[in-house]
Amino acid sequence: MLKDPVDLQSLRRVLVTKLRHHGDVLLASPVFSVLKKHAPHLEIDALVYADTAPMLTGNPAVSRVFAVDRGWKALGWIDQGRAEWGVLQQLRSREYDLLIHLSEHPRGAWLARVLAPRYRVAANYPRVRRWWRASFSHLYPLPRNGRRHVVEQNLDALRRIGVQPGEQERALSFVPGDDAEREVTHMLGELGLAPGAYIHVHPASRWQFKCWPAQKTADLIDKLQGLGERVVVSAAPDTGELELVGRIRALATTPFADVSGKLTLKQLGALTGKARLFIGVDSAPMHIASAMRTPVVALFGPSGEFNWGPWQVAHRVVASDHSCRPCGNDGCGGGKVSECLTTLPVSAVLQAVQSLQSR
């Protein structure tokens, strides 16, 4: 029996911090829904980076989303200090009873000390100093074998304080919102597409070493459309991602609907939610597809599907049998190209699509 559980009924407000990238924030969404399920009276706030806030806004389990803007660093130390102080004052005014810090970011330890909630939870990272450990009242261990999904690792913070998530409580939550739903429905109409009548392909990632070659993506699109499928391709409004889609468009022999760089994160979620199937690499859009309950075909290379695979959704993972994967490296030898990913054949991805569609 746990010796130091936290009585949720004695709490009023909770702050959950996840200062990481978009996909990381979305994979933390079950923490909010599980807490709200077990203690509906709680006000559960989030602290994230400003660009990742759309991953949680609209989530019914989240009361308020506070944001740290990474762009503040360019303002100079005086203006950055003012902006940081403003957020800190807002957090102080909430008078939190519980802080759950879901990353190794040192800001979490500082907040644990400055905000001084009764209970403070974080992972016991192997490389942190004694100062970190002394900042928290409850520390939980990380998996020794590394083969534990990030969602479960996040939920371990709740298990540490005596909250046991039910199997059906662990789903990801992403809320596009009414505006995004209407805008995407209108866009699909202009493209001559109906909900459920297209496959959504998002071939890019902010990390080049996670991308499949343009030629293979183009071949896959041609084969899918040759089988009578309609394909919609998306990408972030990022130069590298747009260039990749440009190469795919030049190499494909069949035209496809291209909405690259034209969608907000909320619109991307709405587009994925209306798709019959999602195909992509290990990236935030793949996690959004999982949250929208759209079947997923995910291509994995140097990152591990044990930790980052599609969550609680029908899916197929396409990965090589290279003995060195998952290595987590920035491409083989740090060269930005991952052979375990680039060598994946088009036929394997097409077979995964057909297997998922015939399930």
C-alpha positions in Angstrom: 0.0 0.0 0.0 1.2 3.5 -0.9 2.4 5.2 2.3 2.0 8.8 1.1 -1.0 9.1 -1.2 -2.5 12.5 -1.9 -6.2 13.0 -1.0 -7.6 14.7 -4.2 -10.7 15.7 -2.3 -8.6 18.0 -0.1 -7.3 19.9 -3.2 -8.7 22.8 -5.0 -6.3 23.7 -7.8 -3.6 21.8 -9.7 -0.9 23.0 -12.1 0.5 20.5 -14.7 3.6 21.7 -16.5 4.8 20.3 -19.8 7.5 22.5 -21.4 8.2 20.4 -24.5 7.2 20.1 -28.1 3.7 19.8 -29.6 3.5 16.0 -29.5 4.8 15.8 -26.0 2.1 18.2 -24.8 -0.6 16.2 -26.5 0.7 13.0 -25.0 0.2 14.6 -21.6 -3.5 15.2 -22.1 -4.6 12.0 -20.4 -3.1 13.4 -17.1 -5.7 16.1 -17.2 -8.7 13.9 -18.1 -7.8 11.2 -15.5 -7.4 13.8 -12.7 -10.7 15.4 -13.7 -12.4 12.0 -13.8 -11.2 11.1 -10.3 -11.8 14.5 -8.8 -14.4 16.5 -10.9 -14.2 19.4 -8.5 -10.6 20.2 -9.3 -9.5 23.2 -11.4 -6.6 21.8 -13.4 -4.3 24.4 -15.1 -1.6 23.9 -17.7 1.8 25.6 -18.2 3.2 25.0 -21.7 5.1 26.9 -24.4 3.0 29.4 -26.2 3.2 27.7 -29.6 2.0 24.4 -28.1 -1.0 25.8 -26.3 -3.5 24.8 -29.0 -2.8 21.2 -28.1 -4.7 21.7 -24.8 -7.1 24.7 -25.5 -10.7 23.5 -25.6 -9.9 20.4 -23.6 -12.8 20.2 -21.1 -10.5 18.9 -18.4 -8.3 22.0 -18.5 -9.4 25.1 -16.7 -6.7 27.5 -17.8 -3.7 27.4 -20.1 -0.7 29.6 -19.2 2.1 30.0 -21.7 5.8 30.8 -21.8 6.8 32.3 -25.1 10.1 31.1 -26.4 10.3 34.3 -28.4 10.8 36.3 -25.1 14.5 35.5 -25.3 14.9 37.8 -28.2 13.4 40.8 -26.2 16.4 41.4 -24.0 16.7 40.4 -20.4 14.6 43.3 -19.1 11.6 42.7 -21.2 11.9 39.0 -20.9 12.1 39.4 -17.2 8.9 41.4 -17.2 7.1 38.8 -19.3 8.3 36.0 -17.1 7.3 37.9 -14.0 3.8 38.5 -15.3 3.2 34.7 -15.8 4.6 34.0 -12.4 2.3 36.4 -10.8 -0.7 34.9 -12.6 0.4 31.4 -11.4 0.9 32.7 -7.8 -2.6 34.1 -7.8 -4.1 30.6 -8.4 -2.7 29.3 -5.1 -2.1 25.7 -6.3 -2.3 22.8 -3.9 -0.5 20.3 -6.3 2.1 20.8 -8.9 2.8 18.0 -11.5 5.9 18.6 -13.5 6.2 16.3 -16.6 9.7 17.1 -18.0 13.3 17.6 -16.9 13.0 21.3 -17.4 14.6 23.1 -14.4 11.7 25.6 -14.4 9.6 22.9 -12.7 11.9 22.8 -9.7 11.9 26.5 -9.4 8.1 26.7 -9.6 7.9 24.0 -6.9 9.8 26.2 -4.6 8.4 29.6 -5.6 4.7 28.5 -5.7 5.1 26.2 -2.7 2.1 24.0 -3.2 1.5 21.3 -0.6 2.4 18.5 -3.0 4.9 18.6 -5.8 5.4 15.7 -8.2 8.2 15.0 -10.8 10.2 12.1 -12.2 13.4 11.0 -10.5 15.7 11.6 -13.5 19.0 9.8 -13.2 21.2 12.9 -13.9 19.4 15.5 -11.8 21.1 17.1 -8.8 20.1 16.8 -5.1 18.5 20.3 -5.4 16.0 18.9 -7.9 15.1 16.0 -5.7 14.6 18.3 -2.7 12.2 20.5 -4.6 9.5 17.8 -4.9 7.5 15.9 -2.3 6.8 12.9 -4.5 9.3 11.5 -7.0 8.5 8.6 -9.4 10.9 6.3 -11.2 11.5 6.2 -14.9 11.3 2.7 -16.6 14.6 1.0 -16.6 14.2 -0.9 -19.8 13.0 2.2 -21.7 10.1 0.3 -23.3 7.2 2.2 -21.8 5.0 4.6 -23.7 5.3 8.3 -22.9 1.6 8.4 -22.1 2.1 5.8 -19.4 5.2 7.6 -18.2 3.2 10.8 -17.8 0.5 8.9 -15.9 3.1 7.5 -13.6 3.0 10.9 -11.9 -0.6 10.2 -10.9 0.1 6.6 -9.9 2.8 8.0 -7.5 0.2 9.9 -5.6 -2.3 7.1 -5.5 -4.4 7.7 -8.6 -4.8 4.6 -10.7 -6.0 5.4 -14.3 -8.6 3.1 -15.7 -7.9 1.6 -19.1 -10.6 3.6 -20.8 -9.5 6.9 -19.2 -6.1 7.1 -20.9 -7.2 8.3 -24.4 -5.6 11.4 -25.9 -7.8 14.5 -26.2 -7.5 17.1 -28.9 -10.4 19.6 -29.6 -10.3 21.3 -33.0 -13.3 23.6 -32.1 -16.4 24.6 -34.1 -14.6 27.2 -36.2 -11.9 24.8 -37.4 -14.5 22.2 -38.1 -16.5 24.6 -40.3 -13.4 25.9 -42.1 -12.2 22.5 -42.9 -15.6 21.3 -44.1 -15.7 24.3 -46.4 -12.2 23.6 -47.7 -13.0 20.0 -48.4 -16.0 21.1 -50.4 -13.8 23.4 -52.5 -11.5 20.4 -53.1 -14.4 18.2 -54.1 -13.9 15.9 -51.1 -16.3 14.5 -48.6 -15.5 13.5 -45.0 -14.3 9.9 -44.9 -13.5 9.9 -48.6 -9.8 10.7 -48.5 -6.5 9.6 -47.0 -4.5 12.2 -45.1 -0.7 12.1 -45.7 1.6 14.2 -43.6 5.1 13.3 -44.7 7.2 15.9 -42.9 8.6 16.4 -39.4 10.5 19.3 -37.9 13.3 16.7 -37.7 14.8 15.9 -41.1 16.1 12.5 -39.8 12.5 11.3 -39.2 11.4 11.9 -42.8 10.8 9.3 -45.5 12.4 10.1 -49.0 10.3 12.4 -51.3 10.5 9.8 -54.1 9.0 7.0 -52.0 6.2 9.3 -50.7 5.4 10.3 -54.2 5.3 6.6 -55.4 3.0 5.8 -52.5 0.6 8.6 -53.3 0.6 7.5 -57.0 -0.1 3.9 -56.0 -2.9 4.9 -53.6 -4.6 7.1 -56.2 -4.1 4.4 -58.8 -6.3 2.2 -56.5 -9.0 4.9 -56.5 -8.1 6.7 -53.3 -8.0 10.5 -52.9 -5.0 11.8 -51.0 -4.7 15.1 -49.1 -1.1 16.2 -48.2 -0.4 18.6 -45.4 2.8 20.1 -43.8 3.6 22.9 -41.4 4.3 26.4 -42.6 8.0 25.7 -42.3 10.5 26.1 -45.1 12.0 22.6 -44.8 8.6 20.9 -44.7 7.2 22.9 -47.6 10.3 22.1 -49.7 9.8 18.4 -49.0 6.2 18.6 -50.2 7.3 20.6 -53.2 9.7 17.7 -54.2 6.9 15.2 -53.6 4.6 17.2 -55.9 7.2 17.4 -58.6 7.9 13.6 -58.5 4.3 12.4 -58.3 2.7 11.5 -61.6 -0.9 12.0 -60.2 -2.1 15.3 -58.8 -3.1 15.4 -55.1 -4.9 17.9 -52.9 -2.1 20.0 -51.2 -3.0 22.1 -48.2 0.6 22.4 -47.0 1.3 25.5 -44.9 -2.4 26.5 -45.0 -3.7 25.0 -41.8 -3.6 25.9 -38.1 -3.1 23.1 -35.6 -6.8 23.1 -34.9 -7.6 22.9 -38.6 -5.1 20.1 -39.0 -6.9 18.2 -36.3 -10.3 18.7 -38.0 -8.8 17.6 -41.4 -7.4 14.4 -39.8 -10.6 13.7 -37.9 -12.5 13.6 -41.2 -10.0 11.4 -43.0 -10.5 7.7 -43.5 -6.8 7.0 -42.7 -3.7 8.9 -41.7 -0.2 8.1 -43.0 2.9 9.8 -41.5 6.1 9.6 -39.7 6.7 10.0 -35.9 5.5 13.5 -35.4 2.9 15.6 -33.7 0.3 15.2 -36.6 0.5 11.4 -36.0 -0.4 11.9 -32.4 -3.2 14.3 -33.4 -4.5 11.5 -35.6 -4.5 9.2 -32.7 -6.4 11.7 -30.6 -9.0 12.2 -33.3 -9.4 8.3 -33.5 -8.4 8.2 -37.1 -6.6 4.9 -38.1 -2.9 5.5 -38.4 -0.1 4.0 -40.5 3.1 5.3 -38.9 6.6 5.0 -40.3 9.3 4.7 -37.6 13.1 4.9 -37.9 15.5 6.1 -35.2 12.7 6.8 -32.7 11.0 4.0 -30.9 7.4 3.0 -31.3 7.4 1.5 -27.8 7.6 5.0 -26.5 6.1 7.1 -29.2 3.7 4.9 -31.2 0.1 5.6 -32.1 -1.9 5.5 -28.9 -5.3 3.7 -28.4 -6.2 3.8 -32.0 -6.3 1.2 -34.8 -2.9 1.4 -36.4 0.0 -0.3 -38.2 3.6 0.6 -37.6 6.1 0.2 -40.4 9.7 -0.2 -39.2 12.8 -1.9 -40.3 14.6 -4.8 -38.6 17.9 -2.9 -38.2 19.5 -4.2 -35.0 20.6 -0.6 -34.1 17.1 0.9 -33.9 15.7 2.7 -32.1 18.9 4.7 -31.6 17.5 8.2 -31.1 20.3 9.6 -33.2 20.1 12.6 -35.5 20.5 10.3 -38.6 23.2 7.7 -39.1 26.4 9.1 -37.8 24.6 12.4 -37.2 24.2 12.9 -40.9 20.5 13.8 -40.8 19.6 10.7 -42.9 18.3 7.5 -41.1 18.9 4.4 -43.2 16.4 2.4 -41.1 13.7 4.8 -42.3 14.9 5.7 -45.8 15.2 2.0 -46.8 11.6 1.2 -45.9 9.9 0.0 -49.1 6.8 1.5 -50.6 5.3 -1.9 -50.7 5.5 -2.3 -46.9 3.6 0.9 -46.4 1.0 0.1 -49.0 0.5 -3.4 -47.4 0.0 -1.7 -44.0 -2.6 0.6 -45.5 -4.5 -2.3 -47.1 -4.3 -4.4 -43.9 -5.7 -1.5 -41.8 -8.5 -0.8 -44.2 -9.5 -4.5 -44.4 -9.5 -5.0 -40.6 
